[in-house]
Structures are given as structure tokens and as C-alpha cells.
Amino acid sequence: MVKSLAATPGTNFPQLPLTVSHAASEPATSLLSRLAARNGAISMQRFCGDIAFPINPLFRGEKVALEQLASLQGAT
């Protein structure tokens, strides 16, 4: 089981080497799942554990986690 991490303000994630476009009205978790697959992960949960990304705060829609996802995707 993947350890749950907090979404810590000030934690910056670099843009992933392989990204995907965000589709209109796409939930953040779907974008994260596609990013994980694009970068060769076997699951979104494993991917988040590998890069220490706070998945549970993203499921809750926490602003910090959403901003961190945008960084991974290269949207910021």
C-alpha cells in the first residue's frame, strides 16, 4: 500500500519529461492517471509513490495538490 502524503505548500515538482494535454472538463485524477501511464507507470498509485506526489489531497481537491499537478504537467 502506498503511504499517503500531505500536499505541502512550497513543494515544487518539475515538469515530467512526457506530458499529455488536459482535456476540457477532465477531472484532475484522470489527468494524473494519463500522466502516469504516459511516463510508463503501471498504476497511478505506484507512480505517485515513486515521485512522492500527494494523491489523497488531489482526490480531495486541495488547491496545493492541484497546483502541484499543474507543475508536473508543465501548465505553470
C-alpha positions in Angstrom: 0.0 0.0 0.0 1.2 3.5 -0.9 1.8 5.8 2.0 -0.4 8.9 2.0 1.5 12.1 1.7 0.4 15.6 2.6 0.2 18.3 0.0 2.8 20.7 1.3 2.8 24.3 0.1 6.2 25.2 -1.4 6.9 21.6 -2.6 7.7 22.0 -6.2 7.5 19.2 -8.8 9.5 19.5 -12.0 7.7 19.1 -15.3 7.6 15.5 -16.3 9.6 14.5 -19.4 6.5 13.1 -21.1 3.2 15.1 -20.7 -0.3 15.0 -22.0 -2.8 17.7 -22.8 -5.5 18.5 -20.3 -8.9 17.8 -21.8 -11.8 20.2 -21.2 -13.8 19.2 -18.1 -11.3 16.4 -17.3 -11.0 15.6 -13.6 -7.6 16.1 -12.0 -7.3 12.4 -11.2 -7.9 11.4 -14.8 -5.1 13.8 -15.9 -2.8 12.3 -13.3 -3.7 8.8 -14.4 -2.9 9.6 -18.0 0.4 11.3 -17.0 1.4 8.2 -15.0 0.6 5.9 -18.0 2.5 8.2 -20.4 5.5 8.1 -18.2 5.5 4.3 -18.0 3.9 3.7 -14.6 1.9 0.5 -14.0 -0.6 2.4 -11.9 -1.4 5.9 -10.8 -0.9 4.9 -7.2 2.6 3.4 -7.9 3.5 6.5 -9.9 2.5 8.8 -7.0 4.5 6.7 -4.6 7.6 6.8 -6.9 7.6 10.5 -7.2 6.3 11.3 -3.7 3.2 13.0 -5.1 0.3 13.6 -2.6 -2.5 11.6 -4.2 -5.1 11.8 -1.4 -5.1 15.6 -1.3 -5.6 15.6 -5.0 -8.7 13.3 -4.6 -10.0 15.9 -2.0 -9.4 18.7 -4.5 -6.9 20.6 -2.3 -5.6 23.7 -4.1 -1.9 22.9 -3.3 -2.2 19.4 -4.8 -3.9 20.8 -7.9 -1.1 23.3 -8.4 1.5 20.6 -8.0 -0.3 18.5 -10.7 -0.2 21.6 -12.9 3.6 21.7 -12.4 4.0 18.0 -13.3 2.1 18.6 -16.5 4.0 21.8 -17.3 1.0 24.1 -17.1 2.7 26.6 -14.8 
